[in-house]
């Protein structure tokens, strides 16, 4: 490891919510089907060094 901050790979995350009663339209000839699924709770764990070096570089590790 060079100890240099990361210079590539950008990830953006957006959490969106549709209004109550919203129905996804048919996806037609794409071969995809929308259907209700059970909800799953996801847990994310972020890790860093004791001196917070990764976050100081503007990065995250999960």
N, C-alpha and C positions, 0 to 999 in steps of 0.2 A: 504494500500500500504506500502511496506517495504522500499521504497526508493532505492532499489538495481537496478542496471542495468539489462536489459533483458539478458538472457543467452541462449535462443533458438530461433528457427525460422529464417531461412535465406532465403531471396528472392533475386534472381538475375534477371536482366532484360536485354535483348538484343534486339536491334532494327535492323532488317535486311531488305535489299531491294533487290529484284530480278532485273536482267537486263531487259531493255525494250524488249517487245515481249515474255517474258517468259510465258509459259503456264503450269499450274499445270497438271501433268499427271492424267489420270483417276484413281480413287481410288478403282476400281474393286468391289470385293465382300464384301467390308466393309459396304456397304449400304450408303455410303457418296457420295455426288455430289458436285463438285466445280463449283461455278457460280459467276459471277460478282455481286458486291453489291455496293450500294452507299457509298461514303466516309462519315465518321462521325468524327467530331473534338471532342476530349476528353480533358477535363481540369482537372488537379489535383491540389488540394490545400493541402499543408503541414502545419501543425500547431505545435507549440511548446510553452513552457513557456517563459515569458519575459527574463529569464536568460539563455535560450537555453539549458535547462537541458536534454531534450530528445536527441538532436543531440550530446551533449557531451557524452551521454551514448552509442553513436554509433547506435542509432535507429532513426526511423522516424515514424511519425503518419500522415496519410492522410485520 
